[in-house]
Amino acid sequence: MADQTELETKMAWLENLVGELDSVVRGLGDELATVRREVAELRAAAARRGDDPESDEDDGTSMTYEKPPHY
């Protein structure tokens, strides 16, 4: 009987854990969907403004990396 009670206890604990993990995974999925939507919106806004992060043209509006004078 002790073995059966122990197994039932472990099973209940595991069922609870699976429920918690399912909730976490669903929440992360929702966050991922939100982030993907926001990234798409930002890319669309950048495209509308004409910003191309991979463009080599320097129109003075993009931030470029310049070595400090001490190099």
C-alpha beads as a LAMMPS data file, in Angstrom:
LAMMPS data file: protein, C-alpha beads

71 atoms
70 bonds

1 atom types
1 bond types

-500.0 500.0 xlo xhi
-500.0 500.0 ylo yhi
-500.0 500.0 zlo zhi

Masses

1 110.0

Atoms # bond

1 1 1 0.000 0.000 0.000
2 1 1 2.829 2.388 0.766
3 1 1 4.159 2.022 -2.762
4 1 1 0.765 2.847 -4.248
5 1 1 0.397 5.936 -2.054
6 1 1 3.896 7.062 -2.976
7 1 1 3.158 6.616 -6.676
8 1 1 -0.126 8.501 -6.380
9 1 1 1.670 11.341 -4.590
10 1 1 4.343 11.519 -7.265
11 1 1 1.737 11.411 -10.014
12 1 1 -0.240 14.251 -8.425
13 1 1 2.949 16.282 -8.069
14 1 1 3.892 15.638 -11.711
15 1 1 0.393 16.533 -12.947
16 1 1 0.641 19.815 -11.043
17 1 1 4.099 20.486 -12.478
18 1 1 2.928 19.768 -16.025
19 1 1 0.056 22.204 -15.524
20 1 1 2.422 24.917 -14.308
21 1 1 4.852 24.303 -17.173
22 1 1 1.996 24.411 -19.669
23 1 1 0.958 27.794 -18.284
24 1 1 4.518 29.123 -18.563
25 1 1 4.927 27.859 -22.131
26 1 1 1.593 29.370 -23.190
27 1 1 2.589 32.702 -21.627
28 1 1 5.931 32.669 -23.421
29 1 1 4.167 31.845 -26.680
30 1 1 1.906 34.854 -26.206
31 1 1 4.923 37.072 -25.469
32 1 1 6.735 35.752 -28.527
33 1 1 3.734 36.529 -30.712
34 1 1 3.628 40.057 -29.287
35 1 1 7.342 40.606 -29.890
36 1 1 7.098 39.287 -33.446
37 1 1 4.182 41.618 -34.145
38 1 1 6.065 44.600 -32.701
39 1 1 9.185 43.787 -34.729
40 1 1 7.095 43.569 -37.895
41 1 1 5.512 46.935 -37.087
42 1 1 8.915 48.523 -36.465
43 1 1 10.283 47.117 -39.710
44 1 1 7.262 48.427 -41.596
45 1 1 7.664 51.858 -39.988
46 1 1 11.371 51.904 -40.884
47 1 1 10.553 50.914 -44.453
48 1 1 7.986 53.706 -44.697
49 1 1 10.606 56.211 -43.501
50 1 1 13.076 54.831 -45.972
51 1 1 15.538 53.590 -43.370
52 1 1 17.535 50.646 -44.567
53 1 1 19.821 49.355 -41.832
54 1 1 21.951 47.504 -44.391
55 1 1 22.431 50.487 -46.663
56 1 1 25.965 51.863 -47.067
57 1 1 24.777 55.346 -47.930
58 1 1 25.521 57.915 -45.259
59 1 1 22.948 60.665 -45.288
60 1 1 23.995 61.946 -41.865
61 1 1 20.934 60.579 -40.108
62 1 1 22.218 57.137 -39.226
63 1 1 24.511 56.460 -36.326
64 1 1 27.810 55.106 -37.563
65 1 1 30.647 53.769 -35.514
66 1 1 33.726 55.948 -35.541
67 1 1 36.873 55.085 -33.662
68 1 1 37.692 57.519 -30.881
69 1 1 40.602 59.881 -31.593
70 1 1 42.955 57.999 -29.265
71 1 1 43.041 54.953 -31.576

Bonds

1 1 1 2
2 1 2 3
3 1 3 4
4 1 4 5
5 1 5 6
6 1 6 7
7 1 7 8
8 1 8 9
9 1 9 10
10 1 10 11
11 1 11 12
12 1 12 13
13 1 13 14
14 1 14 15
15 1 15 16
16 1 16 17
17 1 17 18
18 1 18 19
19 1 19 20
20 1 20 21
21 1 21 22
22 1 22 23
23 1 23 24
24 1 24 25
25 1 25 26
26 1 26 27
27 1 27 28
28 1 28 29
29 1 29 30
30 1 30 31
31 1 31 32
32 1 32 33
33 1 33 34
34 1 34 35
35 1 35 36
36 1 36 37
37 1 37 38
38 1 38 39
39 1 39 40
40 1 40 41
41 1 41 42
42 1 42 43
43 1 43 44
44 1 44 45
45 1 45 46
46 1 46 47
47 1 47 48
48 1 48 49
49 1 49 50
50 1 50 51
51 1 51 52
52 1 52 53
53 1 53 54
54 1 54 55
55 1 55 56
56 1 56 57
57 1 57 58
58 1 58 59
59 1 59 60
60 1 60 61
61 1 61 62
62 1 62 63
63 1 63 64
64 1 64 65
65 1 65 66
66 1 66 67
67 1 67 68
68 1 68 69
69 1 69 70
70 1 70 71
